[in-house]
Amino acid sequence: MIVLNYHELVEASPSNAWCLTHETFDAHLALWGDRLVSPQRFLEQCPDPKAGRTGAVLLTFDDGFLSDYTHVYARYVKTGLIPGFMSFIPVNFVGSPGHMSWEMIEELGRGGVAIGSHGMAHVDLTTASDVELDRELRGSKSMLEDRLGRQVTLFAFPYGRFSRRVWDAALKAGYTHLFTIQLGYHRGFESFLYSRLCLTNNMDAEYMRQHLLDPDAKRGVAWKISTNLGLYRQLMRWRYR
């Protein structure tokens, strides 16, 4: 399966590379709309090796932007055009300008959207102290669970940065599915890691079309050689030690 990672969607004039227009998102939807799976279906199927290289597509959105609620949820989920998505929330951003309120997040949670944590303050967890790391992981999880009334087991690493120390702490905090930003199909080099393509506004429809045809195509020679030799997981564990 293929996991796509979006951030903010706007009508026009994106403010940064990770902000896409509604028109661009619609162009992407035309390419993969009939391949979308709900978060629930993804979580049921992701452990199955047979599902590893299917063309099914899961949508995820980071940072809790208002457009998760006003555009993606209101225009696509509530009308049945999209079977839900994952929304990763940095708790300290809730209610700030341009971001969702707790009431919006709670409605998403009731409406087919899987809510995950993106930490408290969206910091690089690889540079956080042990105390700060624990607060980012456990504090955000506790606050989300209190508001939603259910367990939160999904986590997306801020900036896509992680290490073995960070993932060990996340697993100990009670998360079960950890989302990164890496090329390829959804299965990471560890069973609890899930790869996502992070979309930027310089990736046109043709880039998306090629990614859907072969998510591994742009992973480079080193990945191909290490994979063929059966060394990829070992090398990645050394890299993120």
Disulfide bonds with the S-S distance in Angstrom:
none
